[in-house]
Every structure is written in structure tokens, then in C-alpha cells.
Amino acid sequence: MWTISNSYFVNLILPYHTLIWVLNMKCIDQVFLRHGLSKMGII
């Protein structure tokens, strides 16, 4: 019973966790890119 509910919970949470992680990575990439470009004097 625990295994079934646990796998269901994982299947329910994992897509949201992955989406949040991907969005965070994109935000971090954009901030890092912008900071790097402004440091080099491009922007």
C-alpha cells in the first residue's frame, strides 16, 4: 500500500519539481548572461 501511494505521490510531484527546476535554471542563466555581458561592456 505504501509503495503504491508513494509512487503516485512521486508521479504527482516530480513534473512540478522538474518544471520549477527548469524555470529556475533559465532565470539563473538569464541573470548570469546579463551580468556577464554588462561586465564586458556589451550591454
VMD Tcl script that draws the C-alpha trace (Angstrom):
set ca {
  {0.00 0.00 0.00}
  {2.78 2.44 0.94}
  {4.67 1.71 -2.29}
  {1.60 2.44 -4.45}
  {0.81 5.72 -2.68}
  {4.48 6.68 -2.66}
  {4.93 6.17 -6.42}
  {1.67 8.05 -7.03}
  {2.96 10.92 -4.91}
  {6.27 10.94 -6.81}
  {4.49 10.92 -10.18}
  {2.32 13.80 -8.98}
  {5.16 15.95 -7.59}
  {8.03 15.20 -9.99}
  {6.71 17.08 -13.08}
  {6.15 20.23 -10.99}
  {9.58 19.88 -9.39}
  {11.21 19.47 -12.81}
  {9.30 22.45 -14.22}
  {10.33 24.66 -11.29}
  {13.95 23.48 -11.63}
  {13.96 24.25 -15.37}
  {12.43 27.69 -14.80}
  {14.97 28.43 -12.05}
  {17.81 27.36 -14.35}
  {16.53 29.63 -17.13}
  {16.24 32.56 -14.70}
  {19.75 31.93 -13.35}
  {21.11 31.64 -16.91}
  {19.49 34.93 -17.96}
  {20.74 36.79 -14.89}
  {24.24 35.33 -15.27}
  {24.29 36.12 -19.00}
  {23.09 39.69 -18.48}
  {25.57 40.25 -15.66}
  {28.40 38.79 -17.74}
  {27.53 40.91 -20.79}
  {27.23 44.11 -18.76}
  {30.58 43.32 -17.12}
  {32.19 43.06 -20.56}
  {30.52 46.34 -21.57}
  {28.31 44.88 -24.33}
  {25.04 45.99 -22.71}
}
mol new
graphics top color blue
foreach p $ca { graphics top sphere $p radius 0.5 }
foreach p [lrange $ca 0 end-1] q [lrange $ca 1 end] { graphics top cylinder $p $q radius 0.2 }
display resetview
